[in-house]
């Protein structure tokens, strides 16, 4: 007796389907056949900047399809998800993340510090734009929408001198050859959860939750929990000028024993780049979310609220 394949809901872009197919292949290899279900989202049909369309622009339609039983599993780029919990949905797995750094793709092969003042640099992210302006390089920032191929094409055809995109996306579609520079987080902190995938299913499907849990990477989940706790505590959406990165690191105690800790860094930048507030914390891996909340509280004490929401 054949078993119906698991239906995996995903956006239809090359990047989204590549990400989802990777999950489908892992499930199939583990004895759980899976197939993709393509779902159109507001982010796919609108050309407006993401910050104008609203939080959840790439994820709401997929979650609706999951609730309506049009698919069994939803795959998201984790950084696109709103921070508000959805009790009826289970975050069943957070697979091992791909390189979370931002990447520069420039027409003349120049790294960020070599771009001449006045260079036209495209980005879809207020976070990237704010941090680029804060570097004081005199770059002209231009809004950027479209899939990765179309963004890279704007550099190739000379419309832009460079673009900044997530390196993870280029890794997943096999285009790392286009990367001029993987930008060090010391220079530009990535978006919370950048490079990570979120694998969701309905919370009442205990057997599917169990199956999907096999895909989970505890270190990635802890890092992402800390990063997103920063975002949630700041009450900032996924398009806010907030960067954060966490990683599990090895430390040595007074007795010479090696143990794991979570290192977290975060920053909030003014839209015009005039100010950047930074903070960092190290703490127990099992307290990832609390670590993020504590770091966000420190950022707020330093004045971050005015940068996250200039109207406040």
C-alpha positions as CSV (number, residue, x, y, z in Angstrom):
1,X,0.0,0.0,0.0
2,X,1.5,3.3,-1.1
3,X,1.7,6.2,1.3
4,X,0.6,9.7,0.1
5,X,3.6,12.0,-0.1
6,X,4.0,14.8,2.3
7,X,2.9,18.1,0.7
8,X,5.5,20.8,1.3
9,X,4.2,24.3,0.8
10,X,6.7,26.9,-0.6
11,X,7.0,30.0,-2.6
12,X,7.7,29.5,-6.3
13,X,11.0,31.3,-6.7
14,X,14.2,29.4,-7.6
15,X,15.6,30.0,-4.2
16,X,12.4,29.0,-2.3
17,X,11.9,25.8,-4.4
18,X,15.6,24.9,-4.0
19,X,15.4,25.2,-0.2
20,X,12.1,23.3,-0.1
21,X,13.4,20.5,-2.4
22,X,16.4,20.1,-0.1
23,X,14.0,19.3,2.7
24,X,11.9,17.1,0.5
25,X,14.9,15.1,-0.5
26,X,16.0,14.6,3.2
27,X,12.5,13.5,4.1
28,X,12.3,11.1,1.1
29,X,15.7,9.6,2.0
30,X,14.4,9.0,5.5
31,X,11.5,7.0,4.2
32,X,8.9,9.9,4.0
33,X,8.2,10.7,0.4
34,X,7.5,14.4,-0.2
35,X,6.5,16.7,-3.0
36,X,6.3,20.5,-3.4
37,X,3.2,22.6,-3.5
38,X,3.8,26.1,-4.9
39,X,2.0,28.9,-3.2
40,X,1.9,32.5,-4.4
41,X,2.4,35.2,-1.7
42,X,1.9,39.0,-1.6
43,X,5.7,39.4,-1.8
44,X,5.7,37.5,-5.1
45,X,2.9,39.6,-6.8
46,X,3.9,43.1,-5.5
47,X,6.9,45.1,-6.7
48,X,6.6,47.5,-3.7
49,X,9.4,47.6,-1.1
50,X,8.9,44.9,1.5
51,X,9.0,47.5,4.3
52,X,5.8,49.0,2.7
53,X,3.9,45.8,2.1
54,X,4.3,44.6,5.7
55,X,5.6,41.9,8.0
56,X,4.7,38.4,6.8
57,X,4.5,39.3,3.2
58,X,6.3,36.1,2.1
59,X,4.9,33.8,4.8
60,X,1.2,34.5,5.5
61,X,-0.2,32.8,2.4
62,X,1.9,29.7,3.1
63,X,0.7,29.5,6.7
64,X,-2.9,29.9,5.5
65,X,-2.5,27.0,3.1
66,X,-1.0,25.0,6.0
67,X,-4.0,25.7,8.2
68,X,-6.5,25.0,5.4
69,X,-4.8,21.6,4.8
70,X,-3.6,22.5,1.3
71,X,-0.2,21.4,2.4
72,X,1.3,19.4,5.3
73,X,4.6,21.2,5.8
74,X,5.6,24.8,5.3
75,X,9.1,25.9,4.5
76,X,10.1,29.5,5.1
77,X,13.2,31.6,5.1
78,X,13.2,32.0,8.9
79,X,14.2,35.7,8.7
80,X,10.9,36.4,6.9
81,X,8.6,35.1,9.7
82,X,6.9,37.5,12.1
83,X,8.1,37.2,15.7
84,X,4.7,36.7,17.2
85,X,4.1,33.0,18.1
86,X,1.4,31.0,16.3
87,X,0.1,28.5,18.9
88,X,-1.7,26.3,16.3
89,X,1.6,25.8,14.3
90,X,4.7,23.9,15.5
91,X,8.2,25.0,14.6
92,X,9.0,21.4,14.1
93,X,12.6,21.8,12.8
94,X,15.3,24.4,12.2
95,X,17.8,22.7,10.0
96,X,21.5,23.5,10.0
97,X,21.9,27.1,8.8
98,X,23.9,28.2,5.8
99,X,26.4,31.0,6.1
100,X,24.4,33.9,7.7
101,X,26.6,36.7,6.4
102,X,25.6,39.3,3.8
103,X,27.4,39.2,0.5
104,X,28.6,42.0,-1.8
105,X,28.3,41.4,-5.6
106,X,30.1,44.2,-7.5
107,X,30.5,44.8,-11.2
108,X,34.2,45.5,-11.2
109,X,35.2,42.8,-8.6
110,X,35.8,45.5,-5.9
111,X,35.3,44.7,-2.2
112,X,33.1,47.1,-0.1
113,X,36.0,49.3,1.0
114,X,37.2,49.8,-2.6
115,X,33.9,51.1,-4.0
116,X,34.3,54.7,-5.1
117,X,32.2,57.4,-3.4
118,X,28.9,57.7,-5.3
119,X,28.8,54.1,-6.3
120,X,25.2,52.8,-6.8
121,X,24.5,50.0,-4.4
122,X,21.2,48.1,-4.4
123,X,19.6,46.5,-1.4
124,X,16.1,45.5,-0.4
125,X,16.8,45.8,3.3
126,X,16.5,48.9,5.5
127,X,19.0,47.1,7.8
128,X,21.6,46.8,5.1
129,X,21.0,50.3,3.9
130,X,21.4,51.8,7.4
131,X,24.6,49.9,8.1
132,X,26.0,50.8,4.7
133,X,25.4,54.5,5.3
134,X,27.0,54.2,8.7
135,X,30.2,53.1,7.1
136,X,30.7,56.6,5.7
137,X,31.8,55.4,2.3
138,X,29.6,57.9,0.4
139,X,27.7,55.2,-1.4
140,X,24.4,55.9,-3.1
141,X,21.8,53.3,-1.8
142,X,19.1,52.2,-4.3
143,X,16.0,50.1,-3.5
144,X,16.1,46.6,-4.9
145,X,13.3,44.0,-5.4
146,X,13.1,40.8,-7.5
147,X,14.6,37.4,-7.4
148,X,18.3,36.8,-7.0
149,X,19.0,36.4,-10.7
150,X,17.3,39.7,-11.5
151,X,19.3,41.4,-8.7
152,X,22.6,40.0,-10.0
153,X,21.5,41.1,-13.5
154,X,21.3,44.7,-12.4
155,X,25.1,44.6,-11.7
156,X,25.9,42.7,-14.9
157,X,24.1,45.2,-17.1
158,X,25.6,48.2,-15.4
159,X,22.4,49.5,-13.8
160,X,24.0,49.2,-10.4
161,X,27.7,49.1,-9.3
162,X,27.0,46.5,-6.7
163,X,24.2,44.8,-4.7
164,X,24.2,43.4,-1.2
165,X,22.3,40.1,-0.7
166,X,22.2,37.2,1.7
167,X,25.2,34.9,1.0
168,X,23.0,31.9,2.0
169,X,20.7,32.4,-1.0
170,X,23.7,32.4,-3.4
171,X,25.0,29.2,-1.8
172,X,21.7,27.5,-2.2
173,X,21.3,28.3,-5.9
174,X,24.9,27.6,-6.7
175,X,26.0,31.2,-7.4
176,X,28.7,31.8,-4.9
177,X,31.0,32.5,-7.9
178,X,29.3,35.9,-8.1
179,X,30.3,36.9,-4.5
180,X,32.9,39.7,-4.4
181,X,33.1,39.8,-0.6
182,X,31.4,37.9,2.2
183,X,30.9,40.8,4.6
184,X,32.3,40.2,8.1
185,X,29.6,40.7,10.8
186,X,32.0,43.2,12.4
187,X,31.2,45.4,9.4
188,X,27.6,44.5,8.8
189,X,25.5,42.3,11.2
190,X,23.1,40.1,9.3
191,X,19.3,39.9,9.8
192,X,18.2,37.8,12.7
193,X,17.8,34.1,11.5
194,X,19.5,34.9,8.1
195,X,20.6,31.7,6.4
196,X,18.2,29.5,8.5
197,X,15.1,27.7,7.4
198,X,11.9,27.3,9.4
199,X,10.0,24.0,9.0
200,X,6.4,24.3,10.2
201,X,3.5,22.0,10.5
202,X,0.2,21.9,12.3
203,X,0.8,21.6,16.1
204,X,-1.9,18.9,16.5
205,X,-0.2,16.5,14.1
206,X,2.1,14.8,16.7
207,X,3.4,12.2,14.3
208,X,4.5,14.7,11.7
209,X,6.1,16.9,14.4
210,X,8.1,13.8,15.4
211,X,9.1,13.1,11.8
212,X,10.2,16.6,11.1
213,X,12.1,16.9,14.3
214,X,14.7,14.6,12.8
215,X,15.8,17.6,10.6
216,X,16.4,19.8,13.6
217,X,19.9,21.2,14.4
218,X,19.9,22.2,18.1
219,X,22.8,24.7,17.7
220,X,21.1,26.5,14.8
221,X,17.8,26.6,16.7
222,X,19.5,28.1,19.8
223,X,21.2,30.8,17.8
224,X,18.1,31.7,15.9
225,X,16.0,31.7,19.1
226,X,18.4,34.3,20.6
227,X,18.5,36.4,17.5
228,X,14.7,36.5,17.1
229,X,14.3,37.2,20.8
230,X,16.2,40.4,20.3
231,X,13.9,41.4,17.4
232,X,10.7,40.5,19.4
233,X,11.8,42.3,22.5
234,X,12.6,45.4,20.5
235,X,9.1,45.1,19.0
236,X,10.7,45.4,15.6
237,X,9.6,43.6,12.4
238,X,11.7,41.6,10.0
239,X,12.3,44.8,7.9
240,X,13.6,46.9,10.9
241,X,17.2,48.1,10.9
242,X,18.2,45.4,13.4
243,X,21.1,43.0,12.9
244,X,21.9,40.1,15.1
245,X,24.1,37.0,15.0
246,X,24.6,34.2,17.6
247,X,26.8,31.1,17.5
248,X,27.6,28.3,19.9
249,X,31.2,28.6,20.9
250,X,33.5,26.6,23.1
251,X,34.7,28.1,26.4
252,X,37.0,26.8,29.2
253,X,36.1,27.1,32.9
254,X,38.5,27.5,35.8
255,X,39.0,23.7,36.1
256,X,40.1,23.5,32.4
257,X,36.8,21.8,31.3
258,X,35.5,22.8,27.9
259,X,31.8,23.7,27.7
260,X,29.4,25.3,25.1
261,X,28.1,28.8,25.4
262,X,26.1,31.0,23.2
263,X,27.7,34.2,21.9
264,X,25.3,36.9,20.7
265,X,25.9,40.3,19.1
266,X,23.3,42.7,17.9
267,X,23.0,46.3,16.6
268,X,20.4,48.8,15.8
269,X,21.1,51.5,13.2
270,X,19.5,54.8,12.4
271,X,18.0,54.8,8.9
272,X,20.4,57.6,7.7
273,X,23.4,55.8,9.2
274,X,24.1,58.6,11.7
275,X,24.1,56.3,14.7
276,X,24.6,52.6,15.4
277,X,24.0,51.1,18.8
278,X,25.7,47.8,19.5
279,X,25.8,45.3,22.4
280,X,26.9,41.7,23.0
281,X,26.3,38.9,25.5
282,X,27.5,35.4,26.2
283,X,25.4,32.9,28.2
284,X,24.1,29.3,28.5
285,X,22.9,27.7,25.3
286,X,19.8,26.5,27.0
287,X,18.9,30.1,27.9
288,X,19.0,31.3,24.3
289,X,15.8,33.3,24.3
290,X,16.5,34.9,27.6
291,X,19.9,35.9,26.4
292,X,18.3,37.7,23.4
293,X,15.8,39.4,25.7
294,X,18.5,40.6,28.0
295,X,20.6,41.9,25.1
296,X,17.5,43.7,23.7
297,X,16.9,45.3,27.1
298,X,20.4,46.6,27.0
299,X,20.0,48.1,23.5
300,X,16.8,49.8,24.7
301,X,18.6,51.3,27.6
302,X,21.1,52.7,25.1
303,X,18.4,54.4,23.1
304,X,17.5,51.7,20.5
305,X,13.8,52.4,20.5
306,X,14.2,55.7,18.7
307,X,16.1,54.0,15.9
308,X,13.7,51.1,15.5
309,X,10.7,53.5,15.4
310,X,11.8,57.0,14.7
311,X,8.3,58.2,15.4
312,X,8.5,57.0,19.1
